[in-house]
Amino acid sequence: MFTDWPAPTSEHLSLAEPFPGDRPLRLSSGAPLAPVQVAYETFGRLNDTRDNAVFVCHALTGDSHPARHHADDAPGWWETMVGPGRPVDTRRYFVICANVVGGCAGTTGPWAPGPDGQPYAGAFPEITVADMVGVHRALLATLGIRRLRAVVGGSLGGMQALEWLLRHPRDADGFAIIAATARQSADNLAWNAVARYAIRSSAAAAAGPAREAGLREGLGTARMIAHLTYLSERSLHRKFGRAPRRTGTRTHPSSLVQGDFAVESYLEHQADKFLRRFDAQSYLQLLGAMDHFDAFAVPDRLHTLDVLPDVLLYSFTSDRLFGPEHSEGIRTELAARGLSARHERDVTSDVGHDAFLLEVPGFLAVADRFLRGVDLRSGTLRDGLVPS
């Protein structure tokens, strides 16, 4: 298996190869991809009946490490949701989280060696949200898990959860789709177009051996652009206003961090941090998967069910990326297909899109009640994971 990936990973990482060289993954585009390895982490214990598994889907720049495994472990990206006593309670559930295909934290992506032995880089085949879910399901098969208690995800993770619900609704008793969308709006597409332009134009301006440095410079700019969509205007004003940078100097170890204003140096610092943990080609791949996602454009399988799964949609009114109108659109489409989903809106947090990652009591209480409700009806759906 490949062990030389661009992003830092947890010591608790495991690797699986559900698609070896002689059994390729058939992507949505029709292109074969092999071998495909998956980096994943598990928490808790699988019970004797093997029906207490919860799959956590990560967002655009996430990885397989949503929470600490012990007190001295590195923090995870969803500590508020996953862990002992949290809604996705690792004392009750066997929790699986995997880096998506196309990613850069251990799962096969542009960093992996292609047929010629060199990294795929820009030649990596186009992947979709459906491909991500297909690889997740293949991982579950290798782990011997036939059904899930729930699938939970926010942002791009919520898009994966929605894809999973529509195409494979028998796989789980419940689906929690948080701060997500069924398809990008023109505004969403425009933000991503600017981010892509920043990456590609920087690379084009640095030809030859300097191209990689250009990609990284552009990735930093793209991260700053994206970060603005994750935070609300009100939260930025509350945290920074027009305050100058605190030190009054420009002695930060990175040459990228030079801003005069606090908000400017904050964004530059976020870009600098991001460059140490993400890959530009993976970022382009995952942006493309989000932009081409159109959940209800292809036939779903909800009509094949006698008993429908529980579905929670959750949105934040301060979210300018995937606000309540996106979740309400999903609810309307599901209702037209005979599935009544619950849509809860949070009006307490002014943080914006990133609120789903933070300690928002009302949101976490709803998620906890939802999963406890799924627990009460577990065992109702017995078909388990089935081939696509």
Secondary structure by P-SEA (a helix, b strand, c coil): ccccccbbbbccbbbbcccccccccccccccccccbbbbbccccccccccccbbbbbbcccccccccccccccccccccccccccccccccccbbbbbbcccccccccccccccccccccccccccccaaaaaaaaaaaaaaaccccccccccccaaaaaaaaaaacccccccbbbbccccccccaaaaaaaaaaaaaaaaaaaaccccaaaaaaaaaaaaaaaaaaaaaccaaaaaaaccccccccccccccccccccccaaaaaaaaaaaaaaacccaaaaaaaaaaaaacccccccccccccccccbbbbbbbcccccccaaaaaaaaaaaaaacbbbbbbbbccccccccccccccaaaaaaaaaaaaaaaaaccccccccccc
